[in-house]
Amino acid sequence: MSTVVSTPTGGTMSTGKPSITSKKEQISRAEGWRRRGPLLPALIFLLVVTQIPFIFTLYYSTQSWNLVRPGSRHFVGLSNYVDVFGDRQFWQVTLNTVLLIVGTVLISVVLGLLFALLLDRKFIGRGIVRTLLITPFLVTPVAAALLWKTSLLSPTNGLVNWALNPLGIHVDWLSDFPLMSVMAELVWQWTPFMMLLILAGLQSMPRDVQEAARVDGATSFRLFRELTLPHLRRFIELGSVLGAIYLVNTFDAVYMMTSGGPGVSSANLPFYIYQRAFLGFDIGQAAAMGVVTVIGTIVIATFALRLIFKSFSGTEEAA
């Protein structure tokens, strides 16, 4: 609060406290901008490569634009969105995408948990086993898809059919079970990621609590159910959300292994959008599908991330 002082000439003046406060505010603002300054190039780059293309996509989604018919481009409003929601193949592809994401994430989490429990124990060669288990996550997605298509699931010289041949089983996996084949390749790639997250959670557990529970006579199963699994819940949820967000954008595995076929039985949303845009040349509907996919992904991811952050904050407050 400022103080007013009378001057010999009969005037008044302030003691200057507000000016000191304003100077402090200016210094704090300058300090804030100085800290944020190095982040501006990254922010500008992010806006240029993500938001500007999305704005153009929004614009194209309101246009009837087929590249096969030059000069046919015109404004149609929300007509493309109506056509998208009325497209049966779009809903079939959406279901394929959900099954692919849910199945891959669930299986990857279970296998990652098992491998993490294995690597949390000390045994001879643990470093070598850990390196081998991490390797699939480091393989380029296109190379991994080609490896599974030609070396593992090929009906003529694939290793899977070679192993099942003594049992009299011979299956054309990519034709008979296309979605499951793509899911198997994605599980192979994403299990190491889940394993690393869960292993980090296991190694962050306080050992004294486990030792005290063992002294009290707790069995290994009860120790896992009542102590280990609740502690790993946050890590499993985080890995599931991150994996699901990435798997929504899966294109290379579908394109290289099955090309979405037979029909659209193994196509997911990114591949179907690619087909509509670059094979069907319908830019307007492809843009509308892309907008719907992005909005749906943002809504689901935001809801899931909020739940995870609440879980982390609740655990920190309890601690």
C-alpha positions in Angstrom: 0.0 0.0 0.0 1.5 3.4 -1.0 1.8 6.3 1.5 1.1 9.9 0.6 3.5 12.6 2.1 2.9 16.4 2.1 5.6 18.5 0.5 6.7 22.0 1.7 4.9 23.6 -1.3 1.6 22.1 -0.3 1.7 19.2 -2.8 1.7 15.5 -2.2 3.9 12.6 -3.4 3.9 8.9 -3.0 6.5 6.9 -1.1 7.3 4.9 -4.2 6.3 1.4 -3.1 4.0 0.8 -6.1 6.9 1.6 -8.5 9.1 -0.9 -6.7 6.3 -3.5 -7.1 5.9 -2.7 -10.8 9.7 -3.0 -11.3 9.6 -6.4 -9.7 6.7 -7.4 -12.0 8.6 -6.2 -15.0 11.7 -8.1 -13.9 9.7 -11.3 -13.4 8.0 -10.9 -16.8 11.4 -10.3 -18.5 12.8 -13.4 -16.7 9.8 -15.4 -17.8 10.3 -14.4 -21.4 14.0 -15.1 -21.2 13.2 -18.6 -20.1 10.6 -19.2 -22.7 12.6 -17.6 -25.5 14.6 -20.7 -26.4 11.4 -22.7 -26.7 9.9 -20.3 -29.3 11.6 -21.9 -32.4 10.3 -25.3 -31.4 6.8 -23.9 -30.8 6.9 -22.1 -34.2 8.1 -25.3 -35.9 5.4 -27.3 -34.2 2.7 -24.9 -35.4 4.0 -24.9 -38.9 4.2 -28.6 -39.4 1.0 -29.6 -37.5 -1.5 -26.8 -37.1 -1.2 -25.2 -40.5 -1.7 -28.6 -42.4 -4.6 -29.3 -40.1 -6.3 -26.0 -41.0 -5.8 -26.9 -44.7 -7.3 -30.3 -44.0 -10.4 -28.6 -42.4 -10.7 -26.5 -45.5 -10.4 -29.4 -47.9 -13.0 -31.4 -45.9 -15.6 -28.8 -46.9 -14.8 -29.2 -50.6 -16.0 -31.7 -53.2 -12.6 -32.3 -54.9 -11.8 -35.3 -57.0 -8.4 -35.3 -58.7 -9.7 -37.4 -61.7 -12.1 -34.5 -62.6 -10.1 -31.3 -62.9 -12.1 -28.2 -62.3 -14.8 -30.0 -60.3 -13.7 -28.6 -56.9 -16.5 -26.6 -55.2 -17.8 -25.9 -51.6 -20.2 -28.5 -50.2 -20.1 -27.6 -46.5 -20.6 -30.6 -44.2 -21.7 -32.9 -46.9 -18.5 -34.9 -46.8 -18.9 -35.6 -43.1 -22.5 -36.8 -43.7 -21.1 -39.2 -46.4 -18.3 -40.4 -44.1 -20.7 -41.3 -41.3 -23.0 -43.0 -43.8 -20.2 -45.1 -45.2 -20.4 -48.7 -44.1 -16.8 -49.4 -44.9 -15.7 -46.5 -42.7 -17.4 -48.1 -39.7 -15.9 -51.5 -40.6 -12.5 -50.0 -40.8 -13.1 -48.1 -37.5 -14.0 -51.4 -35.8 -10.8 -53.0 -37.3 -8.8 -50.1 -35.8 -10.4 -50.5 -32.4 -9.7 -54.3 -32.4 -6.2 -53.8 -33.6 -5.4 -51.2 -30.9 -7.1 -53.0 -28.0 -5.8 -56.4 -28.9 -2.2 -55.2 -29.4 -2.2 -53.1 -26.2 -3.7 -55.9 -24.0 -1.4 -58.6 -25.3 1.7 -56.3 -25.2 0.9 -55.3 -21.6 0.5 -58.9 -20.4 3.7 -60.1 -22.2 5.6 -57.0 -21.1 4.6 -57.7 -17.5 5.8 -61.3 -17.7 9.1 -60.3 -19.2 9.5 -57.4 -16.7 9.0 -59.8 -13.8 11.6 -62.1 -15.3 14.2 -59.4 -15.8 13.6 -58.0 -12.3 15.2 -61.2 -10.9 19.0 -61.8 -10.9 20.2 -64.6 -13.1 23.2 -65.3 -15.3 23.0 -63.6 -18.7 20.3 -61.1 -17.7 22.0 -58.3 -19.6 22.1 -60.3 -22.8 18.4 -61.4 -22.4 17.4 -57.8 -21.8 19.1 -56.6 -24.9 17.5 -59.4 -27.0 14.1 -58.5 -25.7 14.5 -54.8 -26.4 15.7 -55.4 -30.0 12.3 -55.7 -31.7 11.3 -52.2 -30.6 14.5 -50.8 -32.3 13.7 -52.4 -35.7 12.3 -50.1 -38.3 8.5 -50.7 -38.7 8.8 -51.3 -42.4 11.6 -53.7 -42.0 9.7 -55.5 -39.2 6.6 -55.8 -41.4 8.6 -57.2 -44.3 10.3 -59.7 -41.9 7.0 -61.0 -40.7 5.5 -61.1 -44.2 8.3 -62.9 -46.0 10.2 -64.9 -43.3 7.6 -65.8 -40.7 4.1 -65.8 -42.2 4.8 -66.7 -45.8 2.7 -69.7 -46.9 5.6 -71.2 -48.9 8.7 -70.6 -46.9 7.6 -69.1 -43.7 9.1 -70.3 -40.4 5.7 -70.5 -38.7 4.3 -73.0 -41.3 7.6 -74.9 -41.2 7.3 -75.3 -37.4 3.6 -76.4 -37.7 4.2 -78.7 -40.7 4.9 -81.8 -38.6 1.4 -81.3 -37.0 -0.2 -81.3 -40.5 -1.1 -77.6 -40.2 -0.6 -75.3 -43.2 -2.2 -71.9 -43.2 -2.0 -68.8 -45.4 -1.9 -66.5 -42.5 -2.0 -63.2 -44.4 -5.0 -64.2 -46.4 -7.0 -66.2 -43.9 -6.2 -64.2 -40.7 -5.0 -60.8 -42.0 -5.9 -58.7 -39.0 -4.5 -61.2 -36.5 -1.2 -61.3 -38.6 -0.8 -57.5 -38.4 -1.7 -57.6 -34.7 1.0 -60.3 -34.1 3.7 -58.1 -35.8 2.6 -55.1 -33.7 2.6 -57.1 -30.5 6.2 -58.2 -31.3 7.3 -54.6 -31.7 5.4 -53.1 -28.8 6.0 -55.7 -26.1 9.5 -54.3 -25.4 8.2 -50.8 -24.8 5.6 -52.1 -22.3 8.3 -54.2 -20.7 10.7 -51.3 -20.2 8.0 -49.1 -18.6 6.8 -51.9 -16.2 10.4 -52.8 -15.4 11.1 -49.2 -14.4 8.0 -49.4 -12.1 9.2 -52.7 -10.6 12.7 -51.2 -9.8 11.1 -48.2 -8.2 9.3 -50.3 -5.7 10.6 -50.0 -2.1 12.3 -53.3 -1.3 11.8 -53.0 2.5 8.0 -53.2 2.1 8.3 -56.4 0.1 10.7 -57.9 2.6 8.4 -57.0 5.5 5.5 -58.7 3.7 7.5 -61.8 3.2 8.5 -61.9 6.8 4.8 -61.7 7.7 4.3 -64.8 5.7 2.8 -63.4 2.5 3.0 -65.7 -0.5 4.5 -64.6 -3.9 1.0 -64.5 -5.5 -0.5 -62.4 -2.6 2.6 -60.1 -2.7 2.1 -59.6 -6.4 -1.7 -59.0 -6.2 -1.7 -56.7 -3.2 1.6 -54.8 -3.5 3.2 -55.1 -6.9 0.2 -54.8 -9.2 -1.3 -51.7 -7.5 2.2 -50.1 -7.7 2.5 -50.9 -11.4 -1.0 -49.6 -12.2 0.2 -46.1 -13.1 2.9 -47.5 -15.4 0.6 -49.9 -17.1 -2.0 -47.2 -17.7 0.6 -44.8 -19.1 2.0 -47.4 -21.4 -1.4 -48.4 -22.6 -2.4 -44.8 -23.4 0.9 -44.0 -25.2 0.8 -47.3 -27.1 -2.9 -46.7 -28.2 -2.1 -43.1 -29.3 0.8 -44.4 -31.5 -1.1 -47.4 -32.8 -3.9 -45.2 -34.1 -1.4 -43.9 -36.7 -0.2 -47.4 -37.8 0.1 -47.5 -41.5 3.3 -49.2 -42.5 2.5 -52.6 -41.1 -0.9 -52.8 -42.8 0.4 -51.5 -46.1 3.5 -53.8 -46.2 1.8 -57.0 -44.9 -1.8 -57.1 -46.2 -2.5 -53.8 -48.1 -5.7 -53.7 -46.1 -7.1 -56.9 -47.7 -8.8 -59.1 -48.4 -11.3 -56.3 -49.0 -11.1 -54.1 -46.0 -10.8 -56.9 -43.5 -7.4 -55.7 -42.2 -7.6 -52.0 -43.1 -7.4 -49.4 -40.4 -8.3 -45.8 -40.5 -5.0 -44.3 -41.7 -4.8 -46.9 -44.5 -8.4 -46.4 -45.5 -7.8 -42.6 -45.6 -4.8 -43.3 -47.8 -6.9 -45.4 -50.1 -9.6 -42.8 -50.4 -7.1 -40.0 -51.1 -4.5 -41.5 -53.3 -6.3 -44.5 -54.9 -9.8 -43.1 -55.1 -8.5 -39.5 -55.5 -11.4 -38.1 -53.4 -9.6 -35.5 -51.4 -12.7 -34.0 -49.8 -13.9 -37.2 -48.2 -10.4 -38.3 -47.2 -9.9 -34.9 -45.5 -13.2 -35.3 -43.6 -12.2 -38.8 -42.5 -8.9 -37.4 -41.2 -10.6 -34.7 -39.3 -13.0 -37.2 -37.7 -10.1 -39.5 -36.7 -8.0 -36.7 -35.2 -11.0 -35.3 -33.2 -11.9 -38.8 -31.9 -8.3 -39.5 -31.0 -7.9 -36.2 -29.1 -11.1 -36.7 -27.1 -10.2 -40.2 -26.1 -6.5 -39.4 -25.4 -7.4 -36.3 -23.3 -9.9 -38.3 -21.2 -7.4 -41.1 -20.6 -4.5 -38.8 -19.8 -6.6 -36.9 -17.3 -7.3 -40.1 -15.5 -3.6 -41.0 -15.5 -2.6 -37.6 -14.2 -5.2 -37.8 -11.4 -3.8 -41.2 -10.5 -0.2 -39.9 -10.3 -1.2 -36.8 -8.3 -3.3 -38.9 -5.9 -0.3 -41.2 -5.3 2.0 -38.2 -4.7 -0.5 -36.7 -2.2 -0.8 -40.0 -0.4 3.0 -40.2 -0.2 
